[in-house]
Amino acid sequence: MNGTESGTGGGAVADPVGADRLVGVVGAGTMGVGVAQCLAEAGHRVVVVDPSEEARSKGPRRLNDGLRTARLLRTRTKGAAPASPAASAPAPGKGPAADVAARISWVPHLSGLDGASFVIECGPERIPVKEAVFKELDAVCPADAVFASCTSAIPVAQLAAYTQRPDRVIGTHFMNPAYLKDAVEVIRGPRTASSTLDATLALLATMGKRGHVVRDAPGFVSNRILMPVVNDAAALLQAGTSDAGTVDKIFEECFGHAMGPLRTADLIGLDTVLDSLHVLLETTGDPRFEPCDLLVDLVRRGECGRKSGQGFYSYTSHGAHGAHGAYESHGSYESYGSRR
Ligand SMILES: NC(=O)c1ccc[n+]([C@@H]2O[C@H](COP(=O)([O-])OP(=O)(O)OC[C@H]3O[C@@H](n4cnc5c(N)ncnc54)[C@H](O)[C@@H]3O)[C@@H](O)[C@H]2O)c1
């Protein structure tokens, strides 16, 4: 078992990774498509639910972009062996892309998850939206299904309280792009059962991913630290202390981070960053999570980062879907501050 242990035991959870189990993904946005890709590459049947027709129609194309990018980068960097693939499942990155795509269906209503044994919720980072989704999932899905959320900041206990199965609710904070990351921050709520945690880690292992387990708190470990850093970096731009490129280079070339905070924020999506700061402010009351004006202004203008082609940087080759296209060519930008 990785990381921090907490919580109590609980009822047995049906094996979510056995043959012919169906995994649901809620939301066909940046994270939902990436998570669906990882699941389907591991051999699972996946149903993705999104009420937006646009998101559903773009989903398969973005999935293909992701498959192409993942195969390219995995081949270049490390090969594709998973930590512990599901029995009879192809290893991530293997098997024809068409076979992977054929394992995924795209539907508009949560009722499409009535046969799911495990659901990964990747809807918007807004508490009222997640509340409505979890309540409906609870009514629709089998009683023993596990609900995992990809939330960036909302405490698992809060999401669990929207259901009659708090022992089967857990946080799985995948990072973007999900198909290129080896690990997931796993959040165990105060009532999450050991069997739910075990089932979650087993499902992640089929995708070749390790889970790093932490206790429940607003923003968990990752975003409790990252979001104020992004906010402070944006405030420094606002004050004219530096341009975005220099801020990021200080983190990348002086500290040795793979990606500076502003480039990271553009990759996450500035709208999602703003929503996460609002959740952190609301759940902690700590004023350091008050979003700076520049961040609010950029989102108001629709400059949400890679996915919109413009954020702290301008992306000149973001292709069919910003995150995927830009990922391959993330040298082609000019930065905020240097262009204004
Ligand atoms: N973007 C990141 O880097 C990142 C990383 C980790 C976690 N997260 C978290 O993952 C979640 C999704 O983020 P994202 O960046 O993919 O957002 P996104 O805006 O790209 O996608 C959200 C999707 O949810 C859909 N949606 C809206 N209402 C819905 C509903 N009622 N039911 C089902 N789908 C609905 C939208 O149509 C959209 O396609 C958020 O909680 C976010 O905080 C994001």
The ligand as an SDF file (V2000), in Angstrom:
LIG
                    3D

 44 48  0  0  0  0  0  0  0  0999 V2000
   -7.4060   20.0190  -16.6370 N   0  0  0  0  0  0  0  0  0  0  0  0
   -6.5340   19.4730  -15.7750 C   0  0  0  0  0  0  0  0  0  0  0  0
   -5.3200   19.5630  -15.9460 O   0  0  0  0  0  0  0  0  0  0  0  0
   -7.0540   18.7210  -14.5880 C   0  0  0  0  0  0  0  0  0  0  0  0
   -6.1530   17.9100  -13.8960 C   0  0  0  0  0  0  0  0  0  0  0  0
   -6.6130   17.1490  -12.8120 C   0  0  0  0  0  0  0  0  0  0  0  0
   -7.9350   17.2330  -12.4400 C   0  0  0  0  0  0  0  0  0  0  0  0
   -8.8020   18.0410  -13.1140 N   0  0  0  0  0  0  0  0  0  0  0  0
  -10.1960   18.0390  -12.7030 C   0  0  0  0  0  0  0  0  0  0  0  0
  -10.8790   17.1490  -13.5870 O   0  0  0  0  0  0  0  0  0  0  0  0
  -12.2220   17.6170  -13.7470 C   0  0  0  0  0  0  0  0  0  0  0  0
  -12.4590   17.8840  -15.2180 C   0  0  0  0  0  0  0  0  0  0  0  0
  -11.5700   18.9000  -15.6510 O   0  0  0  0  0  0  0  0  0  0  0  0
  -11.3370   19.1660  -17.2040 P   0  0  0  0  0  0  0  0  0  0  0  0
  -10.1190   20.0000  -17.2910 O   0  0  0  0  0  0  0  0  0  0  0  0
  -11.4520   17.9140  -17.9640 O   0  0  0  0  0  0  0  0  0  0  0  0
  -12.6170   20.0880  -17.5350 O   0  0  0  0  0  0  0  0  0  0  0  0
  -13.2430   20.3930  -18.9610 P   0  0  0  0  0  0  0  0  0  0  0  0
  -13.9410   21.6800  -18.8240 O   0  0  0  0  0  0  0  0  0  0  0  0
  -12.2380   20.1840  -20.0380 O   0  0  0  0  0  0  0  0  0  0  0  0
  -14.3430   19.2070  -19.1490 O   0  0  0  0  0  0  0  0  0  0  0  0
  -15.4890   19.0930  -18.3570 C   0  0  0  0  0  0  0  0  0  0  0  0
  -16.5380   18.3580  -19.1840 C   0  0  0  0  0  0  0  0  0  0  0  0
  -17.6540   18.0770  -18.3390 O   0  0  0  0  0  0  0  0  0  0  0  0
  -18.8130   18.2260  -19.1290 C   0  0  0  0  0  0  0  0  0  0  0  0
  -19.9820   18.3850  -18.2560 N   0  0  0  0  0  0  0  0  0  0  0  0
  -20.5790   19.5270  -17.8300 C   0  0  0  0  0  0  0  0  0  0  0  0
  -21.6430   19.2190  -17.0460 N   0  0  0  0  0  0  0  0  0  0  0  0
  -21.7090   17.8660  -16.9990 C   0  0  0  0  0  0  0  0  0  0  0  0
  -22.5990   16.9490  -16.3750 C   0  0  0  0  0  0  0  0  0  0  0  0
  -23.6270   17.3670  -15.6410 N   0  0  0  0  0  0  0  0  0  0  0  0
  -22.3900   15.6320  -16.5550 N   0  0  0  0  0  0  0  0  0  0  0  0
  -21.3500   15.1890  -17.3050 C   0  0  0  0  0  0  0  0  0  0  0  0
  -20.4700   16.0110  -17.9110 N   0  0  0  0  0  0  0  0  0  0  0  0
  -20.6570   17.3360  -17.7550 C   0  0  0  0  0  0  0  0  0  0  0  0
  -18.5370   19.4160  -20.0210 C   0  0  0  0  0  0  0  0  0  0  0  0
  -19.3880   19.4120  -21.1620 O   0  0  0  0  0  0  0  0  0  0  0  0
  -17.0700   19.1780  -20.3640 C   0  0  0  0  0  0  0  0  0  0  0  0
  -16.9530   18.4260  -21.5720 O   0  0  0  0  0  0  0  0  0  0  0  0
  -12.3690   18.8510  -12.8590 C   0  0  0  0  0  0  0  0  0  0  0  0
  -12.8630   18.4630  -11.6180 O   0  0  0  0  0  0  0  0  0  0  0  0
  -10.9370   19.3490  -12.7600 C   0  0  0  0  0  0  0  0  0  0  0  0
  -10.7330   20.1320  -11.6180 O   0  0  0  0  0  0  0  0  0  0  0  0
   -8.3920   18.7790  -14.1960 C   0  0  0  0  0  0  0  0  0  0  0  0
  1  2  1  0
  2  3  2  0
  2  4  1  0
  4  5  1  0
  4 44  2  0
  5  6  2  0
  6  7  1  0
  7  8  2  0
  8  9  1  0
  8 44  1  0
  9 10  1  0
  9 42  1  0
 10 11  1  0
 11 12  1  0
 11 40  1  0
 12 13  1  0
 13 14  1  0
 14 15  2  0
 14 16  1  0
 14 17  1  0
 17 18  1  0
 18 19  2  0
 18 20  1  0
 18 21  1  0
 21 22  1  0
 22 23  1  0
 23 24  1  0
 23 38  1  0
 24 25  1  0
 25 26  1  0
 25 36  1  0
 26 27  1  0
 26 35  1  0
 27 28  2  0
 28 29  1  0
 29 30  1  0
 29 35  2  0
 30 31  1  0
 30 32  2  0
 32 33  1  0
 33 34  2  0
 34 35  1  0
 36 37  1  0
 36 38  1  0
 38 39  1  0
 40 41  1  0
 40 42  1  0
 42 43  1  0
M  CHG  2   8   1  16  -1
M  END
$$$$
